[in-house]
């Protein structure tokens, strides 16, 4: 399955669509996509996010999202919500207003936190204004 570039940030069941899309489809989206495994290691990272964050995929893939890539998300608002969803085996699909602060001037964004029980990857989606 491939995604259409016009899929909005608030598309229902977006995590399921992302899980079945190839890297080219992710790169066509108009928002950042970061997919990470149960160990917190980044497995998917689209070109929109790479350009917006100024971090090449080669520096990000295989790295711990909350310790090495985006430690500004290592808190109760983001990282802990994923940990709780995995531990409780419940779905997570929340959108929050957030300010990114690492390697850039503070940037207001919306983060969509998405996880489905049993899925190999969880996703942080980043919508910049």
C-alpha positions as CSV (number, residue, x, y, z in Angstrom):
1,X,0.0,0.0,0.0
2,X,1.2,3.5,-0.7
3,X,0.2,6.8,0.8
4,X,-1.0,9.7,-1.2
5,X,1.0,12.9,-0.6
6,X,-2.2,14.8,0.3
7,X,-3.0,12.6,3.3
8,X,-3.5,14.9,6.2
9,X,-1.7,14.9,9.5
10,X,-5.1,14.1,11.2
11,X,-6.0,11.1,8.9
12,X,-7.7,8.4,11.0
13,X,-5.8,5.2,11.4
14,X,-2.6,6.9,10.1
15,X,-0.3,4.5,12.0
16,X,-1.8,1.5,10.1
17,X,-1.3,3.3,6.8
18,X,2.3,4.2,7.7
19,X,3.1,0.6,8.7
20,X,2.2,-0.6,5.2
21,X,3.9,2.1,3.2
22,X,7.3,2.1,1.7
23,X,10.0,4.8,2.2
24,X,9.1,6.6,-1.0
25,X,5.5,7.1,0.2
26,X,6.7,8.4,3.6
27,X,9.0,10.8,1.8
28,X,6.0,12.2,-0.1
29,X,4.1,13.3,3.0
30,X,4.0,16.9,4.1
31,X,4.9,16.3,7.7
32,X,7.6,14.5,9.6
33,X,7.5,10.8,10.3
34,X,9.7,9.0,12.8
35,X,9.0,5.3,13.4
36,X,10.8,3.6,16.3
37,X,10.8,0.0,17.7
38,X,10.1,-1.2,21.3
39,X,13.8,-0.5,22.2
40,X,13.4,3.1,21.1
41,X,15.6,2.8,18.0
42,X,14.6,4.8,15.0
43,X,13.7,2.5,12.1
44,X,11.8,4.9,9.8
45,X,12.6,8.6,9.1
46,X,11.2,10.5,6.2
47,X,12.9,13.2,4.1
48,X,10.5,15.9,5.3
49,X,11.6,15.4,8.9
50,X,15.3,15.1,7.9
51,X,15.1,18.5,6.1
52,X,13.1,20.2,8.8
53,X,15.2,19.0,11.7
54,X,18.5,19.3,9.9
55,X,19.4,15.6,10.7
56,X,20.2,13.2,7.9
57,X,18.6,9.8,8.0
58,X,22.1,8.3,8.2
59,X,22.6,10.0,11.6
60,X,19.2,9.0,12.9
61,X,18.4,5.5,11.8
62,X,19.3,2.9,14.4
63,X,19.7,5.6,17.1
64,X,17.7,5.8,20.3
65,X,14.9,8.4,19.6
66,X,14.6,9.7,23.2
67,X,18.3,9.6,24.2
68,X,20.3,10.4,21.0
69,X,17.9,11.9,18.4
70,X,15.3,13.9,20.3
71,X,16.1,14.0,24.0
72,X,13.7,17.0,24.3
73,X,10.9,14.4,23.9
74,X,12.2,12.2,26.7
75,X,9.6,13.2,29.2
76,X,6.1,12.4,30.5
77,X,4.4,14.1,27.6
78,X,5.9,12.0,24.9
79,X,8.3,9.1,25.8
80,X,6.3,8.1,28.9
81,X,3.1,7.9,26.9
82,X,4.6,5.4,24.5
83,X,6.1,3.4,27.4
84,X,2.7,3.3,29.1
85,X,0.8,2.3,26.0
86,X,3.2,-0.6,25.3
87,X,3.1,-1.7,28.9
88,X,-0.7,-1.6,29.1
89,X,-1.0,-3.0,25.5
90,X,-3.4,-0.2,24.5
91,X,-3.6,2.0,21.5
92,X,-2.2,5.5,21.5
93,X,-3.3,8.1,19.1
94,X,-3.0,11.6,20.6
95,X,-2.1,14.9,19.1
96,X,-0.4,17.5,21.4
97,X,1.0,21.0,21.0
98,X,4.7,20.9,21.7
99,X,7.9,22.9,21.4
100,X,11.0,21.3,20.0
101,X,14.2,22.7,21.4
102,X,17.1,20.5,20.4
103,X,19.6,21.7,17.7
104,X,17.3,24.6,16.7
105,X,15.6,27.6,18.1
106,X,12.4,26.7,20.0
107,X,9.9,25.6,17.3
108,X,6.2,25.2,18.0
109,X,4.8,22.0,16.4
110,X,2.0,19.5,16.8
111,X,3.1,16.0,17.6
112,X,0.9,13.0,16.9
113,X,1.8,10.0,19.0
114,X,0.7,6.8,17.4
115,X,1.0,3.2,18.5
116,X,-1.1,0.1,17.9
117,X,-0.8,-2.9,20.2
118,X,1.3,-5.6,18.6
119,X,2.7,-3.3,16.0
120,X,6.5,-3.5,15.6
121,X,6.8,0.3,15.4
122,X,5.3,3.3,17.1
123,X,5.3,6.7,15.4
124,X,6.0,10.3,16.3
125,X,4.5,12.5,13.6
126,X,5.6,16.2,13.4
127,X,3.4,18.9,11.9
128,X,5.2,22.2,11.6
129,X,3.2,25.4,11.0
